[in-house]
Amino acid sequence: MARLPSQRIVATLFKRFDAQHWRDRAGEARANAAKLDDPDARRLMFEIAITYDHLAIKAEEARSS
């Protein structure tokens, strides 16, 4: 008999399609970037935020298709 996926796996998969989850992560990354003194670290955190924004867009697209 096949095992059902664990709740943790299901939650992780659900987040993949949850645009708000990714927007929240982008906001957190931007807030953390603003606290950094090192310009390279700050730039990288802003790039991470942009990546999260892209994931939010992809999640919206996946939900609407």
Secondary structure, 3 states (H helix, E strand, C coil): CCCCCCHHHHHHHHHHCCHHHHHHHHHHHHHHHHHCCCHHHHHHHHHHHHHHHHHHHHHHHHHHC
